[in-house]
Amino acid sequence: MVTIWRRPTTQPEWRALLATPDGEQWYPLVLDRARPEDAAAMDELMSRGEVTFVHDTIGAQVRDLIKCRGPSRPWTDDDLTAAVGEHLGNQDLQVYGRWVFYPWSRRLVHVLPPLEYAEVRADRNRNKITAAEQAKLMKLKIGLAGLSVGNAVAVTLALEGLFGELRMADFDTLDLSNMNRLRCTVDQIGLNKAVICARQIYEMNPFANVVLYPDGITRENIGAFFDDGGRLDIAIDECDGMFAKFKIREEAKARRIPVLMETSDRGMLDIERFDLEPNRPLLHGLV
């Protein structure tokens, strides 16, 4: 049986989400108070004491959005206040945007709606890459196997908004000895590394599209890893085992997909462009 964890396409019921074992809570609940059912769910979460902390900076986020859309304008406080009012119209600020509930920390956070959130998050990439390049990168399907060193790779991809879907595979759980290379906390010891990474990504971007393979890369699931939900554009190898390294390259080569690998040993970056050189030997023929 192939185990694949995908975020539901329809809003899950909050009771079912909280009933999920602690170690398997990996995606947040995104609530839109403009929808009566979401507003009722949020009110019940609050009234039952399920929320331990509320973080609401939506006013500052809207101001940030306005400034991003007029970067050369010398905004005054009065200008911003007027522009925010014009942007919101008659909409109640508490209804505007989305409320995100994180079941593993029981925190509730108020953020901009999805498109505006993505716009502001990617704004500082302006002039590093073009708008067309950013739009292209935000549609990539990337597969990442191995989430020790790979954790930093995944988090950086999420920070920069460089994927449309990120498939992450790792069977292993966090040990204390992993914490020299994995950004995590001591209360996460024992958690699956893919779950840890998914939580970190969703805490940066609650609208991210992440898929987990908590069994790691296996003979049974590697076809799905490359093809399920659409063929990968890039495969990233951060595995320890040689079976997985070779199998990833065999499958990538057959599909003409490039493979990237970055090692913690001397910081080596390795690139195999099977898309351009389909006859290239695996691992450059060096093994």
C-alpha positions, 0 to 999 in steps of 0.5 A: 500500500502506498501512503500519500498524504495530501491536504484535502481539497475541501475544508476538513471538519475541525473536530476531525482535524483535532482528533488526528494523532498529534504526530500526524497533524501537518496542515492548518485549517483555513477559515473564511469568515465570509462563509457562514459555516467557517465563521461558525467553526471559528466561533466554536473553536474559540468558545470551546477553548481550543484556541490558545493564542490569537495573532491578528495583524491584518491591518499592518498586512493590508498597509504592507500590500498598499505599499507594495503596490506603490513602491515609489510613492512616499506614503504618509500615515494619512495616505495609507489610512485613506488607501486602506479604507478605499481598498476595504470598502465597506468590508469588515476588517475581521471578515477580510482575509483568512483565519488560519488555525494550526492544530499542533500549536492551537494558534489562530492567525489572521492573514491576507487572502491567498492572492494578496498574501502571495503578492506581498510575500514575493514582493521583495523578489522584485528585481532579483527575478522578473515577474514572469520568472516568479510566476513560472517558478510558482508553478513548478512541481518539485519532488524532494527526498530526504529531509535532514539536509533537505529541510533547509532546501524545502524551507528555502523553496517555501520562503522564496515562493519557488514551487506550485507543489512540493512533494516531500519524502522521508520515512525517518523521525527526528533524533536529537543527533539530527539537530546539528543540521535540521531547524527544529525544536526539542519538542519535535523529537520523535516526529516524522521529518516530513511532518516537521517540514510541512509544519514549518512551511505552513507556518510561513505560508498557510496556502502552500501546496505540500504532499507528504510521502511519510514512508520515504522513497520505496519501490512501491511509491516512486512512480507516484512520487514522480507522476501522481498529480502531474509529472515533476519538473525537478527532483531533488535528492537529499537521501542517505541511502544509495538505493534511493539515490539510484532509483530517483535518477533512474526514474528521472532519467526515464522521464527526462527530469533534472536532478539536483543534489546538495550535500552537507559534505564540503557543500557540494552542489551536483546537477544532472540535466537528464532533460538536456542530456538523456544519455548521461550516466547516473551520478556522472558514471562515477559510482 
